[in-house]
Amino acid sequence: MQKIMAINAGSSSLKFQIFTMPGEEVLVKGLIERIGLPDAIFNMSFQNEKIKETRAINNHGEAVEILLEQLKAHQVINDLNEITGVGHRVAHGGEAFVASCIVTDEVVKGIEDVTSLAPLHNPANIIGIKTFRELLPNAVSVAVFDTAFHQTIPEENFLYALPYELYEKHHIRKYGFHGTSHKYVAQKAAEVLEKPLEKLKIISCHLGNGASVCAIEAGKSVNTSMGFTPNAGLMMGTRSGTIDATIIPYLVDELGYSLDEVMHMMSSESGVLGVSGISSDFRDIEIAAEQGDSRALLTLRMFTGQICNYIGAYASAMNGCDALLFTAGVGENSPLIRKMVTEQLSYLGVTCNVTKNNAGDMIISDDNEAVKVCIIPTNEELMIARDVEKYAKQTIS
């Protein structure tokens, strides 16, 4: 039996789980939030215990040290050497990383080289990798890339209509993200539907504060809505999604914004927050919409309309769709969003049973419909642990 830790480091957070493998039992899980602030929050749950503490945590290095101390203090782990592997979610791997890999100094350098493509995510991922390698030197470290699953997207779908040498020399192309999540839910849907993954045409909607749609044919990503960076595609919590590129020089040259101000606006002040003027949290938007707020209603129509545009395009490109999946925080927990999306897709043979949808059943389409509409809870940490287990076994042998 191996004890494997899955790490998802954000800019101010550290999400973690430890699995016993190969049984895939969750030994402990938790989240450290507000890293860098005096009132950071440490959450950990194991067996029937839950721990929540507020304390100063100055950086990710401190967060890792506190996490390991707490694991030993509560006897979740008696000896840190019990942890045989640590898997790290890495947002952007560029073209260099087409699959998960064991972390070496060269791999760290490769991740650092594409940091400019995911400036909110990769730096935190790198800090997590370096700290765990230092504090758990006997554990194999594995990098699991959000972009890896999308390396199967064909050239005609990942290229931008820019001069070709920009791709050849500078690797400017669509990369896609949320790959670990899309891969997991596609595999899980095949199990639920009791059909071979290789026979299915799937459209996966990962809807949360970050959101993307993915076309999956025979288990492989063939297109996705995010692009060169995680800012492209759908409007999101605070991200604009895809816009007319000439808006940027207009804001700079005509309205006097600096380029830094524009980029901050597009990543942190736009999307759901920017349109609604209320919040980046879809729960707040739905409450306001129920109370008749016109901009909240507009936000929901824009968001669901954009999702439907991608679903329609991907169904057309694959010449069909066998399963439509909803996952992540909004996709799994918002009957309203699912209802609004599916209502616009009747031309595809998509239905949404009201009772099943409100109950959160795994299959919410009407019985005997050709297109199965499913709610599939994502589990990126489990996918990370599975990859780590594979490499840890190779290292041990």
VOGU-3710 file (C-alpha; in Angstrom, 3 decimals, decimal comma):
1> mqkimainag> 0,000/0,000/0,000  1,250/3,462/-0,932  0,325/6,807/0,571  0,262/9,407/-2,165  -0,372/13,115/-1,786  -2,090/15,195/-4,468  -1,341/18,921/-4,368  -3,159/21,750/-6,118  -1,363/25,021/-5,342  -3,115/28,265/-6,238
11> ssslkfqift> -1,825/31,811/-6,008  -2,983/32,095/-2,381  -4,146/28,574/-1,588  -2,985/24,986/-1,220  -5,475/22,160/-1,738  -4,370/18,673/-0,708  -5,466/15,058/-0,395  -3,654/11,891/0,622  -4,828/8,638/-0,948  -3,972/5,085/-0,022
21> mpgeevlvkg> -3,236/3,344/-3,286  -4,215/1,226/-5,108  -7,442/1,241/-3,076  -7,986/4,970/-3,805  -9,236/5,606/-0,271  -8,985/9,229/0,887  -6,925/9,297/4,076  -7,078/13,059/4,602  -8,019/16,145/2,621  -7,976/19,850/3,191
31> lieriglpda> -7,434/23,372/1,989  -5,187/26,190/3,137  -6,618/29,555/2,075  -5,520/33,205/2,172  -1,805/32,336/2,177  0,234/35,499/2,652  -2,275/37,085/5,017  -2,334/37,188/8,835  -5,752/35,485/8,904  -4,985/32,514/6,668
41> ifnmsfqnek> -7,303/29,540/7,145  -6,154/25,940/7,582  -8,827/23,289/6,945  -8,234/19,545/7,278  -10,603/16,601/7,605  -9,810/12,949/8,268  -11,859/10,035/9,570  -14,581/11,793/11,595  -12,480/14,800/12,579  -12,441/18,288/11,120
51> iketrainnh> -9,873/20,946/11,930  -10,203/24,632/11,112  -7,637/27,156/12,306  -7,003/30,805/11,513  -3,350/31,804/11,715  -0,679/33,788/9,919  0,807/31,870/6,987  3,251/34,083/5,141  3,980/32,006/2,049  3,515/28,615/0,405
61> geaveilleq> 6,682/27,296/2,025  5,218/27,943/5,469  1,924/26,415/4,359  3,646/23,162/3,407  5,590/23,072/6,674  2,396/23,607/8,696  0,575/20,941/6,681  3,256/18,330/7,336  3,413/19,288/11,032  -0,373/18,901/11,354
71> lkahqvindl> -0,346/15,520/9,632  2,141/14,242/12,207  0,534/16,020/15,176  -2,820/14,367/14,479  -1,158/11,035/13,673  -2,534/10,947/10,159  1,079/10,238/9,234  3,521/8,905/11,827  6,596/9,236/9,633  6,848/11,522/6,604
81> neitgvghrv> 8,639/8,742/4,758  5,262/6,965/4,630  4,407/9,371/1,803  5,887/7,659/-1,241  4,840/10,176/-3,850  3,580/13,740/-4,299  1,684/14,829/-7,386  1,461/18,481/-8,352  -1,135/20,018/-10,600  0,638/22,336/-13,048
91> ahggeafvas> -1,560/24,688/-15,043  0,582/25,160/-18,159  3,110/22,795/-19,677  3,356/24,394/-23,108  4,337/22,032/-25,907  7,226/20,559/-23,939  5,081/18,378/-21,667  2,621/16,070/-23,394  2,071/13,843/-20,333  2,701/13,708/-16,603
101> civtdevvkg> 6,350/13,225/-15,664  8,711/12,806/-12,720  9,985/16,181/-11,560  13,662/16,896/-12,151  15,571/20,181/-12,143  15,158/20,246/-15,924  11,371/19,801/-15,576  11,197/22,681/-13,076  13,130/24,833/-15,555  10,711/23,847/-18,318
111> iedvtslapl> 7,713/24,858/-16,181  9,404/28,156/-15,325  9,972/28,826/-19,037  6,205/28,929/-19,704  5,269/30,866/-16,570  4,337/33,922/-18,640  1,537/31,861/-20,218  -0,100/31,189/-16,835  1,166/33,954/-14,521  -1,536/33,400/-11,893
121> hnpaniigik> -1,020/29,645/-11,672  2,440/28,362/-12,629  4,439/30,390/-10,060  2,398/28,907/-7,198  2,698/25,428/-8,749  6,489/25,819/-8,878  6,700/26,952/-5,235  4,710/23,900/-4,182  6,941/21,569/-6,182  10,180/23,014/-4,814
131> tfrellpnav> 9,003/23,036/-1,199  7,762/19,452/-1,193  10,920/18,238/-2,939  12,942/19,851/-0,163  10,840/18,630/2,769  10,015/15,156/1,362  13,243/14,234/-0,434  12,457/10,501/-0,427  9,076/10,868/-2,129  8,853/10,815/-5,913
141> svavfdtafh> 7,530/14,134/-7,239  5,301/14,081/-10,316  4,034/17,033/-12,351  0,541/16,581/-13,809  -0,244/19,155/-16,484  -3,653/20,705/-17,181  -2,584/21,098/-20,789  -1,414/17,507/-21,395  -4,833/15,998/-22,167  -5,302/18,539/-24,960
151> qtipeenfly> -2,124/17,589/-26,824  -4,304/15,353/-29,034  -6,157/18,368/-30,476  -5,460/18,412/-34,245  -3,470/21,238/-35,792  -6,467/22,773/-37,553  -8,130/23,211/-34,168  -5,181/24,451/-32,112  -3,670/26,948/-34,568  -4,586/30,626/-34,662
161> alpyelyekh> -4,912/32,340/-38,045  -1,717/34,310/-37,469  1,514/34,127/-39,481  2,606/30,498/-39,202  6,108/31,405/-38,028  4,619/32,683/-34,760  3,688/29,101/-34,030  6,919/27,643/-35,385  9,233/30,040/-33,539  7,219/31,054/-30,466
171> hirkygfhgt> 4,683/28,225/-30,003  1,701/30,572/-30,067  -1,283/28,218/-30,262  -4,297/26,977/-28,323  -3,238/24,803/-25,374  -6,444/24,311/-23,383  -6,821/23,756/-19,643  -8,861/21,763/-17,099  -7,500/18,719/-18,933  -7,247/16,561/-15,824
181> shkyvaqkaa> -10,904/17,254/-15,031  -12,182/16,693/-18,586  -10,252/13,423/-18,806  -11,607/12,162/-15,477  -15,275/12,948/-16,140  -15,127/11,433/-19,626  -13,776/8,179/-18,209  -16,363/8,245/-15,405  -19,203/8,911/-17,854  -18,229/5,853/-19,885
191> evlekplekl> -18,473/3,770/-16,701  -21,847/5,280/-15,768  -23,261/4,771/-19,262  -21,697/1,296/-19,490  -20,238/2,019/-22,901  -16,649/1,878/-24,168  -15,001/5,303/-23,986  -13,570/4,679/-27,457  -17,107/4,561/-28,870  -18,367/7,810/-27,344
201> kiischlgng> -18,574/11,407/-28,546  -18,614/13,502/-25,379  -18,930/17,221/-24,692  -17,703/18,090/-21,211  -18,616/21,377/-19,510  -16,290/22,238/-16,612  -18,175/25,155/-15,087  -16,770/26,951/-12,068  -15,083/30,271/-11,384  -12,919/29,154/-14,291
211> asvcaieagk> -14,871/27,438/-17,051  -14,228/25,533/-20,258  -15,972/23,230/-22,706  -14,179/20,256/-24,266  -14,989/18,005/-27,218  -13,840/14,443/-26,514  -13,949/11,770/-29,207  -12,840/8,191/-28,481  -11,414/9,378/-25,163  -9,229/12,074/-26,722
221> svntsmgftp> -9,576/15,840/-26,613  -10,235/17,186/-30,103  -11,111/20,780/-29,192  -11,599/22,991/-26,164  -12,681/26,544/-25,443  -9,669/27,838/-23,503  -6,700/28,852/-25,607  -3,131/30,160/-25,413  -3,918/31,075/-21,805  -6,779/30,289/-19,376
231> naglmmgtrs> -8,332/33,692/-20,197  -9,836/32,564/-23,512  -13,186/30,987/-24,275  -16,194/31,369/-21,987  -16,776/34,367/-19,756  -15,870/33,274/-16,223  -15,993/34,541/-12,658  -13,684/37,505/-13,262  -12,210/36,659/-16,695  -13,605/38,151/-19,876
241> gtidatiipy> -13,134/35,085/-22,027  -12,640/35,611/-25,759  -13,128/39,172/-26,995  -12,304/41,114/-30,167  -8,524/41,603/-29,897  -8,734/45,178/-31,199  -10,610/46,226/-28,061  -7,251/46,108/-26,265  -5,448/48,797/-28,328  -8,656/50,848/-28,317
251> lvdelgysld> -8,678/50,859/-24,511  -4,993/51,811/-24,488  -4,853/54,342/-27,323  -8,305/55,914/-27,138  -9,347/55,570/-23,495  -5,966/55,962/-21,819  -5,637/52,653/-20,006  -2,190/51,151/-19,589  -1,635/47,670/-20,961  -1,206/46,348/-17,397
261> evmhmmsses> -4,539/47,906/-16,430  -6,258/46,293/-19,397  -4,810/42,867/-18,631  -5,828/43,196/-14,979  -9,327/44,260/-16,054  -9,692/41,283/-18,385  -8,520/38,740/-15,814  -9,799/40,169/-12,509  -12,634/42,649/-13,148  -14,546/41,206/-16,088
271> gvlgvsgiss> -16,664/38,145/-16,789  -19,549/37,478/-14,440  -18,376/40,154/-12,013  -17,943/42,781/-14,708  -21,294/42,240/-16,409  -23,397/41,776/-13,278  -21,695/44,386/-11,099  -22,669/42,137/-8,205  -20,236/39,279/-7,665  -17,994/36,711/-9,330
281> dfrdieiaae> -19,882/33,956/-7,497  -22,669/32,384/-9,538  -24,647/31,697/-6,351  -24,928/35,429/-5,746  -25,930/36,003/-9,362  -28,693/33,402/-9,195  -30,116/34,941/-6,016  -30,101/38,394/-7,613  -31,703/37,001/-10,764  -34,497/35,431/-8,713
291> qgdsralltl> -35,116/38,881/-7,224  -35,458/40,334/-10,719  -32,078/42,042/-11,109  -31,801/42,709/-14,856  -27,999/42,564/-15,061  -27,919/39,295/-13,131  -30,406/37,857/-15,629  -28,316/39,229/-18,489  -25,193/37,600/-17,021  -26,880/34,194/-16,848
301> rmftgqicny> -28,147/34,489/-20,433  -24,708/35,476/-21,683  -22,939/32,674/-19,833  -25,344/29,903/-20,832  -25,575/31,223/-24,390  -21,808/31,032/-24,785  -21,783/27,476/-23,425  -24,438/26,492/-25,970  -22,437/28,067/-28,801  -19,470/25,827/-28,004
311> igayasamng> -21,648/22,737/-27,546  -23,303/23,315/-30,915  -19,967/23,849/-32,648  -18,407/20,750/-31,109  -21,412/18,542/-31,826  -21,214/19,660/-35,431  -17,463/19,054/-35,656  -17,792/15,531/-34,208  -20,932/14,869/-36,276  -22,897/14,033/-33,165
321> cdallftagv> -22,884/13,888/-29,391  -23,575/10,858/-27,219  -23,130/12,490/-23,817  -23,219/16,023/-22,451  -21,463/16,342/-19,090  -21,709/18,992/-16,382  -18,938/19,158/-13,786  -17,102/21,447/-11,312  -18,680/23,813/-8,777  -21,344/25,406/-10,972
331> gensplirkm> -21,870/22,465/-13,284  -22,434/20,073/-10,381  -24,471/22,351/-8,118  -26,606/24,670/-10,255  -29,860/23,178/-11,561  -30,677/26,589/-13,052  -27,544/26,762/-15,222  -28,061/23,176/-16,397  -31,712/23,934/-17,204  -30,873/27,107/-19,142
341> vteqlsylgv> -28,206/25,336/-21,185  -30,218/22,242/-22,051  -33,328/24,248/-22,992  -31,372/25,735/-25,906  -30,200/22,360/-27,209  -33,423/20,575/-28,103  -32,324/20,566/-31,760  -29,563/18,138/-30,698  -32,030/15,827/-28,987  -31,004/17,104/-25,557
351> tcnvtknnag> -33,559/16,927/-22,757  -33,429/17,745/-19,066  -35,832/16,031/-16,690  -36,908/18,613/-14,099  -37,164/16,150/-11,217  -33,811/14,505/-11,960  -32,103/17,844/-12,499  -33,351/19,349/-9,233  -32,397/16,189/-7,358  -28,902/16,227/-8,846
361> dmiisddnea> -29,151/12,719/-10,296  -26,149/11,477/-12,231  -28,216/11,153/-15,443  -30,700/14,015/-15,814  -31,933/13,505/-19,378  -35,247/11,808/-20,025  -35,161/8,035/-20,268  -34,278/6,483/-23,629  -32,900/9,720/-25,107  -29,960/9,279/-27,491
371> vkvciiptne> -27,975/12,108/-25,884  -27,323/11,374/-22,231  -27,021/14,470/-20,041  -24,966/13,710/-16,945  -23,744/15,375/-13,768  -20,277/13,938/-13,113  -18,461/15,256/-10,022  -14,868/15,904/-10,977  -11,927/14,495/-9,040  -8,695/16,018/-10,299
381> elmiardvek> -6,838/14,951/-7,158  -7,618/11,285/-7,782  -6,335/11,572/-11,354  -3,139/13,126/-10,000  -2,751/10,317/-7,449  -3,190/7,671/-10,151  -0,395/9,183/-12,218  1,875/9,423/-9,172  1,183/5,805/-8,254  2,321/4,704/-11,705
391> yakqtis> 5,639/6,528/-11,415  6,151/5,610/-7,759  5,806/1,912/-8,661  8,416/2,318/-11,378  10,781/4,045/-8,949  10,346/1,371/-6,276  10,837/-1,469/-8,755
//
